[in-house]
Amino acid sequence: MKNRNIYPNIMLDGNIILGSVIMFTGHIYDDADNGKYKLKDYIRLSGWLEANGQLLSKSDYPELYEVIGDIYNCDNTDSSLFRIPDLRSMFIRGVQNEPRENNNRSSLDDPDASEKKRLDYITLKTNSSDSKEQIGTIEKNEFSEHTHEVGNLIPATNGPSPSQGMLISTTGGSIGQTTPTGETGYKETRPNNIALYYLIKVSYNTLK
């Protein structure tokens, strides 16, 4: 980062730091006009935007660009623009740069932090960087590793030799045959949740 000495002057608006994200519980857009939504004045005039991945001009928001740079600049080839994060439909994860020192809380550690399996925001490819601070990296939905117990198994009567192991089949099934279980659940794994807006502080001036 450059010009760190100007941060105290450009980053603080009361207690709000440029680049900060908050959750907002009300409506932020007026009714659509010709298919376009207009940001409500009380949001726009206070220097906030929805964190929806939109492109901003570096010349219009130089202080914000100084803070977040090109971390979220995916699919942008215009060097005069930069992108703010797209937090729609996303849960937020606290960055973990190194393991906890308290072993009693090590089970809370992010395994992807040490195994470097988190995804780069820009490419959605594995970020294997040795850099400690991997702000903006993404973890896609996944199940924790686990096993299942299966009942009603019998040894296969015509399996291979013992040195090759023994096949098993479910009662009534044939050797080598697999039967899928019925589908259950929905299209994603998720906890109870509620939809709110993520807003990002982009300016201390009135937005256009």
N, C-alpha and C positions, 0 to 999 in steps of 0.2 A: 504494500500500500504506500502511496505517496502522500505528502502533506499531512502527516499525522498531527502536526502541531496546530492545525486549524480545527481539529475535531471538537474541542470544547466549545467553539463558537458556532459550528454548523450542525452539530448532532442533537443538541438539546433544545426542546421546546417545552419549557416547564420541566417535567420529568419524562417526556416522550423522546426517544432516540429515533433518528431516521433509520428506516429499515425495520422498525419494530412491527410486530404483527399482533393484532387483537382479534377477539371474536365479538361480533356485533349481533344483537338479538332482534333488531327491527328491519324494516324495509329500507333498502338503499337506492332503489331505482324508482323513478316515476313510470307511469304507464308507457308502454311502447308507442313510439311515434314513427310511423312508416317502417315498422320492423326493428327500430333501434331503441334501446333503453337509455334513458338519460339519468346520470347519477344525481341523486337528490342534493340540493344545495347545501344542506347541513353536513353532508359528507365531503362534498367537493371543496367547500370554503374552508374546511379545517385541515385540508392537505392529506386526505386519505383516499386510497383507491382499493377496489376489490383485488385481492391477490389471485388473479385469474390468468396469469401468464402473459399479459399483454405487453407489447413493445412500447418503450418510452424513448424519447430523444435524449441523448447525452447532454446536449446543449441546454435543454429545458430542465433537466434534473441532474446537474453536475454533482451535487452533494450526495444524492442517493447513489449515483454510479460510483462515487468514491468509496462508498460503504460496501455495496454488494458486487460491484464489478460485473464480470461475465459468468458468474457461477451458474446462472439459470438461463443462459443465452442460447438455448437449443434452437436449431432450425433457422437461425438468423444469419444472413450474409451481408447485412447492411451495417457497416462499421460505425455509422452515426447513431445507431440504436442499440438498446440493451433490453433484456427481458426481466420482468419481475417474476417471482415464483408463482406457479400455478398450484394452489392449495385446495382447489375444489375436489370434494369427495376424498380428501386425504386426512389421515390421523397424523398428529405431530409426534415425533420421537425426539427425546433429549439426546444430543450428541454425546457419545462416550468415546473419548480419545484414548483412554488407557484403562486397564482393569481397576476395580475398586481395591483399596488397600485393606479394607475390612473383610476378612475371609468369610465371616458370617453372612455377608450380603453378596457374595460372589455369584450366587445363583441368579441374581438380578442382572448380571453382566450381559451385554449384547454379544452373542457368539459370533455374529458377523463382523464385529469390530476387530477381533483378533484374527479371524480367518479371512478377512478382506474380501467378503462376498457381497458387500453392499454395492448397489448400482449407481453409477454416475448419472446425475440428473440429466445431463445433456445428451448422452449416448444410450442410456439404459443398458450399458454393458458393465461388467464387473469392474469396480474401481479397486485396483491392486496397489494403489499408491502407498508409499511408506509414510506419507504425510500424516501426522496425528490428527489434524483438524480436517475432517471430511464433511464439512457443513454442506447441506443440500443433497447428500446421497440418499438414495431411495431403497427401501426394502419392499419387494412385492409380496403379496399375500402368500402364505405358506403354512402348512401344518408342522407342528413339532414332531420329531421322529418318535415312533411308537410301534407297538405290536398289537396283534389281535389274537384272541383265542378262538379256535374253531373246534366245534364238537362233532361227535358222531363220525370219527375217522376209524378206518379199519386198515390193517396191512394189506398191501396189494399181493394177490396170490401168485401173480406171474411177473413179479418184478425182476430187476437185474440181479446180478450176483452180489453177495454181501459187500464185496470190495467197492462196488459202485454205489452203495447206499440202497435203501429200500424205498420204493414208491408207496404212496398212500393214496387212497381214494375215499370219497365220501360214500356212505351207504347208498347203494343203488347206482353209483356212477361207474364209468368205465375208465380204464387206465389211460392217462394222458388227456382226459377230457376236463375242461374247465367250465365252470358255470358262474357267470357274474351275479353279484347280489343285486337286489332291486335298488333303484335310485331313491335317495331321500335327501331332505334339506333343500337349500336354494343355491343360487349361482355364486355366492360368496360366503366366506366365514367372517363373522363380525359380532361384536358385542352390541348391547343396547346402545343406541346413539340418537342424537337429535341434530337437525341441520341448522347451522348458523353460518353467517358470513365471516370469512377471514378478511380483515382489512389490513393493509400495509401503509405505514406512514412514509409518504414519498416527498413531502414538501412542507415548508413553513409558510409558503405563499399561497394565495388563492389560485386554485387550479382552473384551467381554461375549460 
